[in-house]
Each structure stands twice: as C-alpha cells, then as structure tokens.
Amino acid sequence: MGYIKSFVVRRIILLFGILSLGLVAIGFGPLLASSPASMQAVTIESIKSGDWSDPQVWNSGVVPQAGEAVVIHAGNTVVYNIVNDAVLDQISVEGVLYFSRQASTRLKVQNHILVREGGYLDMGTPTDYLPANIKAEITFVLTKAQTDAFVGTANGSGGDPHGEHGASHFESPDVGLWVFDRGRWDLHGSPLMRTWSKLAADVPAGAGTVVVENNVGDWYVGGKIVLTSTRNPQQFRIRSSDQKEVSDTFIEHELRNIEAVEVLDNGQTRLTLDQPLAFAHAGTAPFQGEVALLSRNILISTELVDVDEARFVDVRTRKFAHTMYMPGARGNIQYGEFKRLGYYGLLGRYPIHHHRMLESSNGMAVRGNAIWETGFRCVNLHITHGVTLEDNVCYSPVSTAYFVEEDERQQNVPEGYRRGYSQDNVFVHNIAIASNPKHFEDRNNDAIAGEMRRMGAFWPGSETQHEAYLGNVAVGGKEFEDAAGFSFPEDGNEMKSQGQIPFTFVSNEVHSSAAHGIFSWQNASNIYRDLVDTRLWRNGDAGIRWGAYGMAAFYFNAQLLENGRSALNITSVNAFLQDSIVTGSQADGSRSDRGFAITGYILPQYPNPGVWIVRNVFKNLPTSGISQVDRVVPGSNIDSLECDMHDFVPNPPFDLKQRPVWAGDCSAFYITMMGNQFENVPRPLVFGHAPNPNSYWKVFDYKGGETAQKDFVLLRADQNQPEQQGVITQKLVTPEVEQNAGLNALVVPMGSLPPEGVEFTGLLNHRTADTQKRSDPADFTFATQPDYPPNVKLEVIPNGETATMRATADDDRGVTRLEFFVDWKNVGTQTLSAGAGSAPPAEVTVDLSNYPRKYAYLYVRAFDGTKQLGDYEQRAYSNVVEIGPEVLGTVKQSADTGIPGGANDQYDYHMLLPSLKS
C-alpha cells in the first residue's frame, strides 16, 4: 500500500504541480528541508536495497530523473553506481547511500545532500576505500539566484544545539552537504603515501621536469600539481621619479599537469610536466620549495551556471556550496578533492566544517585531502575537540586556510552552560599555499566575514592551550598588513580549555609569505609556550612579528633566513630566542637588513623574563644583529617624548628625577645575551638611545670589536650622570664604567658588579592600574654570572617496528633531567646526577607498530635544574627527527573504527550538555 500511495501522489504532483514538499511530507514521510527551488520538486523514495540504477529500488519504478528529490529510507542501502549529468533536486539520506567501488560515478544536485539521524553517506572507509582506477564525483550546480540567497550563520535563525536537525545554524537557502546529529559521512579515496613533497634540487625557469625528495610513485599521470614560490616576494628598489624606496610583490606558484612519474633508484621521484615552468624554484636545503598534488579520485565541487571560471581570480565571485558536520555527527574525510567549495565572506560556509561538535568529534580524521580554490577557508574547526588533520593540501583559499574557531558571543548556547572551546585538535604535515585576503573593497565591511588585518594560513584557537602543530608548512600568502603563515589571534587573553594534549609546536615552516612568517599578538600571561625547530625563510616583512604584553613564547632551534625587513620584530614583554640561526639576504632587491629588532613594550613583569637571546648565530645582516629602536626626536631630548607613565617607586606622587619605569613606547628594555656569534654583521649590537633610562642589556661572552670587555652591561649613554639615572640603572653604574662610541652606550664591566648579583626591592610593577593583576611587587635580583642552558643531541636508530632514541647532553653546571618525546607525548624521562660536563648517553626505545598517524616527530629536551627565567625551568631542545609513512608503513587511519554501529557511533551529543555546566 505504501508503494501505491507514494506513486499516486507523485502522479498528482506531475499533473498539477501545486503540492509542496511539505504537504507530501505530512502524509508520507520525514520533512525534507528545502530551498525555494525545490519546493515543487517531485520526491522519489527508496523502497528496498539495491543499485541506484535498478528501477525496482524506487517507488516510481523509474530511476530518479533531473529535477527530482530523492529520499533513501532507513533500512535501505542504495549503491550509487552511475555516471549521470542530469541534475537532481536534492537527496535526503536516512538509510545508507553507498558509492560503488566497482564503477566510476557522477552525481549532480542543485540543492542539499542531507544525511539524517541514522543515515550514512558512505564514500569509502579505511578498509573499503575507492581504488585508484575508480572515480566518484559530487557536483553542486548553482545558479546566481541561489548563491544570492545564501545567508550564512551571522544573521540566520540558527537554533539551539539540540533543536531541529540536532544542530544550530542550518539554513535552507545555503546549499551544501549537511551531516546531522547521529548521521554519518565517510569519504576515503585511494590512499597516497604522501600528498606533497619537497623539491630535491633547484629547478630553473623553463624546466619540463622536477625531482622531489620522496617516493610519490602513486601520484596520478594527468593529475594536477602546484609548485610553490621560493623567492622573497617583497623586492625593494629605489623609484627613479622621487628616489623613494618602494617594493614589488612577486608570488610565483605554478600549476601543471603530470605527464609521467618515474621513481628513481635513490627513492626520489622525477615528474614530467605538461609544459615548462615560468619561474625558477629553489630545491637546495635550507631553501626547498614544495610540490603538492591537487587531484584525487573522489571530487566534491561546485559548478556555477553561466559563470566563466576565469572570474574566480576575483575572490568575490567565489560563492560556492559547502559541507558541515553538525554536533553529534560522525565520520572521517580522507584522500578526497574539494574544489570550489565555501562561500566568500559568509560565516559557517566552508569546504570542510566541524561545527560546534565539542566531544562528539573526538577521534575524527581529516587526512590526505586537497582543498583548493575555495570561497572561504579550507578547514574550519568550531568549538570542536579531538580532530586529527594530517597531510592535507590547501591551495588558494580565501582568508585563513586552517582555522580553529571559538564562540566568543555565546550564540545559541543554552543558558546555564559554558560557551565552548576548541581543544585537543592535532595538525600534522599539512600545507597551506597562497592564502588570499578579503577583496580590498570589503576589508572595512564587517558584513563580509574573514580576517581583515591578521589573516593566517594557520589560525590556532585563541583560548586553548591544548593543540598540536607538527611539521606543517605555510607558503606564499598574499600581502595584507599583518598577514602571516601562523597567526596567533589577539583575543586570547586567558587560556581556559581543559584538554589533554599540551600545546605543541614542532618543526613548522613558513616561507615566501608576502608579510610575516609568524604573527603573534596574544596577551595570555598565564601560560608558557615552547616553539621548537621553526623554519621561517624569505618572508616579505618579518620572520616573526611579535607583540603584546603577555604570551611568553620561547623559540628554540629556529631558522630565520633571509626574511624581509627583519628576522624578528619584537613589541612584546616576553621575547626569547635560543640556539637559532638568523641570516640576511644576499639576493639583489631584498632588504633583509636587521636580525633581532626591538621596537617597544619590552618591560616584563617580574619574575617573568625580559628578552632572552642566547647561543644564536647572526650572519650576513647589512645593518645590525640585535638592535633597539632609537626614539629620540631629532633636535630634542628624551623628555620631549610623550610617555604613558606609571608609578614604579613606592610612594607616588613620584619625583621625575627618579625616572619611574613607564609603559607603552617608553617601557624599559631588559635584555640578556649569552654566547651569540656574529658573522659578517657590521654592527652586531645597536643599543640606541632607549627612551626609558632604566633599560639595560646584559651581555656575556661577546666577541665583537667595539669593546675589549667580554662580559658587560650596556646602559644608555647618559647614565653616568646621576641626575639622568633611573631607579634601576643607578645601581648598575660603577667607577669602571666606560663610554663607548661604537656601541653608543655606557659599558659597565660585569666584573665590577657584585658576584652575588644586584638585588632590587621595593619596586612596584609598571602597570599598577591594569586589570591583569600586575600590581604585585616587581622585586628581582640582577644576576652577574652566566648560567648557560644545556646542549643536547638526538640520534634515532630505526629497527623494524621500533626506534631507539639516543641522547647525549652537556651543561656548564650539569644536566639534571632528559625527557624523550614522540610528538607531544613524553615517552621516557631519565634523571641524572647534577655535575658540570657531559651526561652519560641515555636511550629510550619506542614502539611505532600501531602508530595512529602517518608522521611522527622525535626529540629530546634537557634541563639543568635552574630557573633563571622566573618560574620557567631552563632547558634546551635537541634536533627533531621526522619519521614518515615510508617507515611507519601501514597506518591506523584514525581513532575511529570507520564502521557504522561501532562504539563511537553511539555517541549521544545531548547527554554531553549537562557535563558542561559552569
């Protein structure tokens, strides 16, 4: 009877065309959420399991036709097995829609694909993926009228997280693939060993082949690749008309198709291209570009009717369909191609989007995908926990490529529940190429979403200290103000999330970005962060643009090479660089002239550290190695500057002759330098005329020629005059002080100060009126004896399914502890007896037989038992060893089983909410 009823209703609709989908749903099944275009669509329903091409599967007795809406009912498994260019209206999956693994397929829709509660869209799993010779395509075909009707989430009706469809922010006009509460979507194309690789040698312009350093023999002949730009995009020149310095921007990414793939005897791969390259690409360490594969055998894309594809260069035209996992949904997305998805300037409409999932997303994976030419971002994790993003390629997105989003406004969170935070998400070996800012005309328009000033290829969560970034690369982002490869957002004032994975930032790289490598302007003074083995090279402005009052970021073993105006531009109260190399550019047209450039806000809140510059190498810097901005106004004196003065002496009102420590541009600069080397740097140290007289530089083991002293203190040149001295510097001037014209400063021999140090008491903090609790006393002891951090090296010895980590370390006062790490996990700690000199070699063997990711990062950190930097325990990091998929072998693709009905599929989002009450 059900079959006859549905068939009759269908014929009535065909005859009269007046019954809406809603009326059909009242009598005959679940309501299909519809856009206006689908309200008159005929609905075809499954009545049994079978192939899509079998007419007996459908209540109409006919395979679904163009313009019809389709329902896959619960209990039915329908195998999609046809290549079809007829455009369906939309599809609602309540049972199982299974894409064939035996036949290539194509599916086109003009409206939604809805995966309902209990529904399963199966496009491949780790144990049942689409083989390389089988292709599957889903295309959303949209008209201009449809794209004009999109509303996004900012102004939408939304709904609470456990309301209709089990999700907030479903909007009928916004065409996409939606996976609702207790629905599941899995996608798994043919696996690739690596989705991108480094060049193995320099490639000249005009070359028709390139060699990459890994075996990528599984890349497709005919597949599309992108070669990344490797020059510094900002090239400076003197304009002939007015003799002013100007810059030209060059971004030299190139798209090509593969004509042949040849794996070489040494494990590298030669790729033959369909046409010669227009630009040269560097492939010799440390400057190596990348080649990334954009093609996959599963493609989800958008086709805009009557729109010339060439127009997509204008990012405002990129108004595409999207995908979204809702709270309580499940699934993994692996080895798929997502082309032209995401809607320009609309919140919530991205190519891959995990939306307010909280704990329901734990164990999900986004791995091996190519996401390119997008309308808005590539992957967006919105108050989402425990997702692994690994080995993805993002090319030419609008705004930030990989975005971790918090919920600042508490929209649609039921009263009595805390707002959500993202946490425990892991980013491993992903690459972001050529991020585009909003169009110039939209940058001051708040109605057009996207990062205006500080766009980043990677945007870590602003309020989480539980994320991991390992082996990622950002390259060639377009210039806009403070855009960067990694952008740490300003609104992270206090880290509140309660995740399990500690913040980990290891072996990440940014190069050839038009602005900065890393931009940080966070004020979270409640945490310390170690950033290890960071490589930032040939970025147009600064390798690191580093600001704000808090966020103690400690850079170890960094490579800051041939960046634009400076390697580090520091406007922060916590700035740290240890065991790193800083070089300038030798290329014509580049202006990589400064190393560590300090521009303000350096005064720390004791016992937090000031600036720490220890055991680094500065090379080939035409202007300076380490410098602070000279803020004297020509023809005036320091008192002519306007300073934001705060009391730093016990009894205000204070006497200006005591020179209180100020804030803002007139903060004091407290800098410790130990064991730095300078090669081909004409001015290693540029003290300048610091606005605040309390500024000092503490220097140990200096080898420059300006002074015969090895260990000394630098003070402002007028600090030998008592009436000019500050409350701190007056205790540091001794009879042995020297005027030094080369350094433009006073030089106080360290040996003339007490060996036990100089004690400062009764000092008030410099920001007593601040709400960040900085009114505590700022007492400290000025140490006059150096205490170097340890040295540590790591050797990794693979042995089948295990690897032995062997560490050697030494310290001037003794190594007390070695900690062995695989990614963020401490896999072994060895406590040693204190004592100067080398520690005995230490070993830890790790089991990699069932490793959950394709890439592992092994390193060791060593401690010497001191806390020279306030509460921060002095340490050093070894070299980092990456173990890739060639060694790890068969990969356990995710913590999820990938099998519907498994334990993870019983997750109940509704049961989670009571546990989140604040």
RODONU-792561 format. One record per residue (C-alpha): x, y, z; residue in one letter. Coordinates in steps of 0.2 Angstrom, whole numbers, plus 2048, in hexadecimal, padded with zeros to 3 digits. Example, Ala and Ser with C-alpha at 12.3 -4.5 7.8 and 13.67 -1.06 7.14 Angstrom:
<milums>
83E7EA827A;8447FB824S;
</milums>
This chain:
<milums>
800800800M;80E80C804G;81580A7F2Y;80480D7EAI;80181D7F5K;8128257F1S;8108217DFF;7FF8297DEV;8048387E7V;81383A7DBR;8078397CCR;7FC8477D4I;80B8527D6I;81084F7C4L;7FF8537BEL;7FB8637C8F;80C8687CFG;8048717DEI;8088667EDL;81786B7F6S;82485F7FEL;81D86480FG;80C85D80BL;81384D804V;81D84B814A;80E84D81FI;80783D818G;815833812F;82583581BG;832841823P;83385381EL;840857812L;848868816A;847871805S;84C8817FCS;83F88A7F3P;8458827E2A;8418717E9S;8308747F0M;82786E7E0Q;83385F7DEA;82D84E7DCV;8328427EAT;8398317E5I;83B8257F4E;8448147F6S;83A8057FAI;8487F87FCK;85A7F67FBS;8637F47EAG;86C7FE7DDD;8678107D9W;86680B7C7S;8597FD7CBD;8478047C8P;8407F87D4Q;8498017E2V;83E8107E0W;82C8137E4N;82981B7D3S;83080B7CAG;83C8177C1V;84D81D7C5V;84D82E7CCP;84D83C7BFQ;85384E7BDA;84A85A7C9G;84484C7D5E;84784B7E7A;84D83A7EEV;84A8327FFV;855823804I;84A81B812H;850813822A;854801820G;85880380EN;86A803807T;86B80A7F5V;87B8087EBV;87E8187E0Y;8868107D1N;88381C7C2I;88B82A7B9V;87C8377B7N;87C8497B2D;86A84B7B5A;8688577C4V;85E8517D2L;85585C7DED;85C8567EEQ;85F8467F8I;85A84180AS;863832811V;85A82981FE;86181881BG;872815812V;87781D801L;8878137FCY;8928187EEF;89880A7E3S;8A98047E4R;8A77FA7D4Q;8A18087C8A;8A581A7C6S;8978267CBT;8918387C9R;8838407D3L;87C8517D0K;87085B7DBV;86A86C7DBQ;86586C7EEN;86A8637FEH;871852802I;86A84F813L;87084181EV;86383E82BR;86383683CE;867824839G;86C828827G;87D823820Y;88682B810L;89381E80DD;8A0824800M;8AE819807G;8B6813817T;8C880E81CP;8C47FC818T;8B87FF80AD;8BF80E800Y;8BC8137EEL;8CB80B7E4P;8D58167D9A;8CD8117C9N;8BC8167CFI;8B68287D0K;8A782F7D9A;8A18417D7E;89484B7E0I;89085C7D8T;88586A7DFF;87E8737D0V;8798857D5L;8718937CDT;8748A57D1K;8638A77D9A;8678997E5Q;8788A07EAT;8708B17ECD;8648A97F9A;8728A2804F;8718A9816V;87F8A1820G;87E89F833T;8808B2839A;86F8B7835N;8668A6834G;8598A0840S;865892846G;85D888853G;863880863D;870872862P;864865865H;85586C85CG;84E86784AE;85A85D840H;86585B850G;87086A84BA;87087D84BS;87288883CH;86987D82FF;863889822E;858883813S;85F88F806P;87188B80AD;87487C7FEV;88086F805G;88385D80BL;87D85D81DW;88084F82AV;873850838F;87484984AD;876836849R;879837837G;88983182FR;894835820W;8A482C81BD;8AF83080CL;8BE826808H;8C68277F7G;8D581E7F1S;8E38207FFP;8F38297FBL;903826803M;906839803R;8FC8477FCT;90A8547FBW;91D8537FBS;92C85E7FBK;9368627EBL;9468587EBA;9508647E0A;94F8767D9D;9438787CAV;9478857BDP;93A88F7B4A;9368857A4G;9388747ABA;92C8667A6G;93085A7B4T;93285C7C7V;93984F7D4V;93184E7E5V;93A8467F4E;92E8387F8N;92682A7EFN;9158307E8V;9138237DBG;9018217DFD;8FD8337D8W;8F28337C9Y;8F88357B7V;8EC8447B2G;8EB84A7C4G;8ED85C7C7K;8FB8627D2I;9008737DAV;9128797DCL;9158857E9T;91D8967E8S;92F8977F0T;9358A97EER;9328B77FAN;9228BF7F3P;9278D07F9Q;9348D77EEQ;93A8E97F2F;9408F67E5R;9439097E5I;9369117DAR;93E91C7CDS;93192A7CES;93392F7E0D;9419247E6Q;93691C7F3K;93790A7F8E;9288FF7F2V;9258ED7F0S;91E8E17E3D;9158D17E8T;9198C17DFF;90F8B17E2I;9158A37D7E;90A8937DAH;9078897CAE;8FA87C7C6L;8FF86E7BAR;8F885D7B5N;90384D7B7I;9078447A6E;9138377AEA;9188307BFV;9298287C1E;92F8217D2V;9428227D3L;94E8167DAD;9528227E9N;9408227EEG;93C8337E6Q;9308367D8T;93183F7C8R;9218477C1L;91F84C7AFT;91485B7ADL;90886079FD;91187079CQ;9218797A1P;9228837B1L;9218967B0A;92B8997C0F;93A8927C9A;9378887D9H;9448857E6A;9468737ECG;9578737F5T;956873808A;95387D812P;948885804F;93D8787FDQ;92C87B7F5G;91E86E7F4E;9148657E7V;9038607ECA;8F68557E4L;8E585D7E2L;8DC84E7D9S;8D38407E2R;8C78337DCN;8B98397E6I;8B384B7E1L;8A78567EAI;8A58677E1S;8998757DCT;89487A7CAE;88D88C7C8L;88188D7BAV;8868997ACD;89689F7B6V;8A78A07ADD;8B38967B8E;8C08A47B4A;8B68B07BFR;8BB8A67CFF;8CB8AF7D0V;8C08BD7D7D;8BC8B57E8V;8AC8BE7E9R;8A58B27DCT;8A98A37E6R;89789F7EDK;89788C7EEF;88E87E7F7A;895877807H;896868813T;892867826M;89385B833Y;88685F841M;88785B853P;885849856G;88A844844A;898838840R;8A4834832G;8B583682BN;8BA83F81BI;8CA838813Q;8D2839802Y;8C58437F9G;8C58537EEE;8BB8627F3F;8BB86F7E6K;8B187F7E6R;8A887D7F6L;8A588A803G;89C89B801Y;8A58AB801Y;8A38B5810G;8958AB819L;8988A382AL;89589182BG;89688C819R;8A7884816Y;8AD87580CP;8B086A81BI;8A787082BH;8A686783CH;899872844H;897874857R;89A861859M;8A386286BL;8A7850870E;89C848862S;8AB84A856S;8B8841860N;8C1835855G;8BC83C845M;8C983E837A;8CB84A828V;8DA84281FR;8E284380EG;8D684F806N;8D885D7F9A;8CE86C7FCI;8D087A7EFW;8CA8897E7E;8BE88C7F5T;8B18997F9G;8B589A80CF;8C3890815R;8C787E813C;8C3876824V;8BA87E832N;8B9876843L;8AC87F84EH;8AC87B860I;8B186A85BT;8BC85D864H;8C884F860G;8C985084DV;8D884B844T;8DD855834L;8EB84D82BE;8F484E81AD;8E7859813N;8EA866804V;8E2876804C;8E58817F5Y;8DE8937F1S;8D18947FFP;8C98A5804V;8CE8AA815S;8D689E822T;8D988C81BA;8D888282BY;8CD88B838F;8C988784AV;8BA891850E;8B4895861E;8A289B865D;8A58AC86CE;8938B286CR;88C8A3874Q;87F8A1866Q;872894868N;87A88C877V;86C888884P;86C893893E;87588B8A2G;882883896Y;894889893R;89888F882R;8A3882878G;8B5882875Y;8BF878868S;8CC86D86FQ;8D685D86CD;8D7860859N;8E785A850V;8EE861840F;8FB856838V;905859828H;8F8864820N;8FC871813I;8F488180FA;8F888A7FFI;8F389C7F9A;8E68A1805S;8DC8B07FFN;8D68BF809P;8C58C6808K;8C38D17F8H;8C98E37FBF;8B88EA7FAE;8B18DF808D;8BF8E1815R;8B68EE81FN;8A58E581DN;8A08DB82CD;8928D3823A;89F8CA818I;8A78BD824A;8BA8B9824G;8C98BE82CE;8CD8D0827M;8DE8D582ER;8E68C5835R;8E18B7829M;8EB8A782CG;8ED897822A;8EB88F833F;8E1897841W;8E388E852P;8D488F85EG;8D589F867S;8D0898878E;8D7886878T;8E888087FQ;8E486F878H;8E986E866E;8F786685CA;90086C84CY;90D860845L;916862835G;90A86E82CN;90F87A81EV;90788A819A;90D893809V;90A8A17FEG;8FB8AA807G;8F68BA7FFK;8FB8CB807E;8EF8D4813F;8F58DD822E;8FA8D082FD;8F58C1825A;9008B282AA;90389F828G;8FE89C83AF;8F38AA842S;8F08A9855F;8E18B4857P;8E08C3863E;8D08BD86CD;8D98AF876G;8DB8B8886N;8D98A9892E;8DA89788DM;8CB88E894K;8C987D88BS;8CB86D895Q;8D2861887G;8DF853889Q;8EC85787BI;8F8864881P;8FC873875F;90986C869T;91187585BF;91F86B852V;92786C841S;91B878839N;92188382AE;91B893821V;92489A812H;9218A6804S;9128AE80DS;90F8C0807A;90E8C7819A;9148BD828H;9198AB82CG;9118AB83EI;9068B9845F;9028B8857S;8F88C5861W;8F18BB870Q;8F08C1882N;8EE8B088BA;8FA8B3899S;8F58A38A1N;8FF897896I;91089388FY;91288C87DR;921884876D;923885863L;93087985DV;93987784CD;92F885843T;935889832R;93189B82BL;9398A081BW;9378AD80DR;9278B5814N;9248C680EG;9248D081FD;9298C782FA;92D8B5832G;9248B8843I;9198C7847R;9178C685AW;90D8D1864G;9028D3874A;9058D4886Y;9048C188AG;9058B0881M;9168AA886A;91C8A2876A;92D899876F;935895865Y;942887865F;94C882857N;94488D84AA;94A892839Q;9468A4834L;94D8A5823L;94D8B4817E;93D8BB81DN;9388CD818G;93B8DC823R;9408D2832S;9418C0838A;9378C4848L;92E8D484BN;92A8D485EI;91D8DF867T;91A8D3875S;91E8D1888V;9248BF885N;9308BC877A;93C8AD876F;9478A6869L;95389886DQ;95F88C863D;959894852S;96089B842I;95B8AC83BV;9628B182AT;95F8BF81EG;95C8BE80BS;96A8BF7FEQ;95D8C07F0A;95C8D07E6D;94C8DA7EAG;9498D27FBS;94C8DD80BR;94F8D0818S;9598DC823D;9558DA835R;9558CA840G;94D8CC851F;9448DD851A;93C8E4861I;92F8F185FT;9278F3870G;91C8EB87EY;92B8E1884I;9298E5897L;9248D489FP;91B8D18AFQ;9278C98BAY;92A8BB8BDP;9268B88ABN;9358BA89FP;93A8C8895G;9428C5884V;94C8B6883W;9588B4874I;9648A5878V;97089B86DR;96A8A185CN;9738A484CV;9708B4842F;9778B5831K;9788C0821N;96D8CE829L;9718DF820P;96B8EA82ET;96B8E283FS;96A8D2849G;9608D7858I;9598E885AS;94D8F3863Q;94490185BV;94B91285FD;93C91D863R;94592E866V;93C93B85CV;94A945852P;94E95585AG;94695186AS;94994787AN;940938881I;93594288CD;92D94987CS;925938879L;91393487FE;91492588AC;90691C893D;90D91D8A4M;9099118B2H;9109118C4D;91F9068C7F;92590D8D7V;91D9098E8P;91591A8ECN;90C9248DEP;90B9318DAP;91D92E8D4F;92B9398D0D;92F9398BDL;9419398C1K;93F9278C8Q;93A9228B6R;92C9168B9P;92A9088ADV;91D90C8A1W;912902895A;90E903883G;91C909877D;92590F886C;9278FF88FS;9388F9895A;9418EC88AF;9488DE895Y;9538D288AI;95E8C488ET;96B8BE881M;9768AF883M;9828A7877G;97B8AE866N;9868AE857Q;9878BB849F;98D8B8838E;98E8C582BN;9838D1835V;98B8E3835P;9818E8845R;97E8D9850P;9768E385EL;96C8F485CV;9678FA86DF;96090A867G;959917873H;94C90E87CA;93E919882P;93D912893N;94E91489DP;94B9048A6N;94E8FA897S;95D8EE897Y;9658E188DW;96F8D3896K;97C8CB88AV;9878BC88DF;9948B4882D;9948C3875Y;9A08C1867K;99D8D285EG;9AB8DF85BG;9A28EE863E;9A98EA875T;9B68E087DA;9AA8DA88AQ;9A38C8888K;9958C9896D;98D8DA898F;97D8E489BV;9788F188EL;96F901894L;96891088CR;97791C888A;971929895D;97091E8A4Q;9819238AAN;9789338AFQ;96F9318C0P;96193D8BCE;95C9328ACQ;95D9218B5Q;94E9168B7G;94990D8C7V;9518FD8C0I;9609038B6T;96690E8C4Q;96B8FD8CDK;9748F78BEL;9809058BAV;9929028C2T;9A290C8C2P;9A89008B4E;99B9068A8V;9A190A896E;999915889Q;99990C878N;996915868A;99590585EG;9868FF868L;97F91086CN;97D90B87EA;98690988FL;98F8F9892V;98F8F38A3V;99C8E48A6P;9928D68ADM;9A18D28B9G;99E8E38C1S;98D8DE8C8L;98B8D28D7P;98D8C08D2P;97E8BC8DCE;9738C88D1G;96A8D88D4V;95A8D78DEE;94B8E28DAF;93D8E48E7T;92F8EF8EAG;92B8F18D8L;9198F28D2L;9138EB8C2N;9128F68B3H;9008F38B0R;8F88F58C1T;8E78FB8BAA;8E68EC8AED;8D88DF8B0T;8E58D28ADQ;8EA8D18BFK;8FB8D98BCR;8FB8E38CCS;9068D78D6D;9188DC8DBP;9248DA8CDA;9338D58D7D;9418CC8CFF;9548C88D0T;95F8CE8C1F;96A8BF8BEA;97C8C38BAT;9828B18B6Q;97D8A78A7P;9748978A8D;97388F897Y;965883892P;96A87188EP;96F86A87DN;96685B877V;966850867K;95B842861L;95F832856E;951827851V;95481584CI;94680D843P;9447FA846N;9357F383DG;9257F8847E;92F801855T;93B80F855A;949813862T;94B825868M;95D82886DR;961839876A;97184187BT;972851885A;97D85D88ED;97C86C899D;9878798A2D;9808748B2R;9798638AFG;96A85B8A6V;95C8558B3T;94F84E8A8R;94C848896L;93A84688FE;93783C87FF;928841874F;91E839866V;913848860D;90C84F870W;90E83F87AK;91C83C887N;92182B883V;92F82A890G;93883589DT;9498328A4Q;94F83B8B4T;96283E8B5L;96E8438C2S;9728568C2A;98485A8BDG;98D8648B0A;99185C8A0G;98A84F895S;97C84389BA;97D831896P;97482C886P;96282888AA;95681D87FE;94381A87EV;93B80D871T;92A81186BV;91E806862D;91780D852L;90E7FD84CS;8FC80484EN;90081684DY;8F082084AP;8F782D83ER;90182D82EK;90F838835Y;918838846A;92484584DY;93183F859L;93B84B864Y;94384D875V;94485B882R;95185D88FA;9508678A0F;95E86D8ABD;9538708BBG;9538838BBT;9468908B9K;94F89E8B2Q;93F8A58A9L;9338A78B8G;9298978BAD;92E8908A9Y;93A8828ABE;94A8848A0Q;94A878892R;950874880A;94A869872Y;95285D867S;95185B854N;94085584EV;93F845844V;930842839E;92A830836I;91F82F827G;91382381FP;921819816E;927813827V;916813831L;90F808823G;8FD803825T;8F481182DV;8E681083AK;8DC81E831Q;8D2824841S;8CD821852A;8BC81D84BD;8B880C844T;8B0813834G;8A2806836I;89080C839P;889805849G;89A804852G;89B80B863A;89F81D85DN;88F81D853D;88581C863Q;88B82C869Y;87D837870D;88084A86EY;87184E879H;878844887M;88784F887L;87F86088AL;87C85D89DP;88F85A8A0S;89386B899L;88A8758A5K;8958828ADS;
</milums>
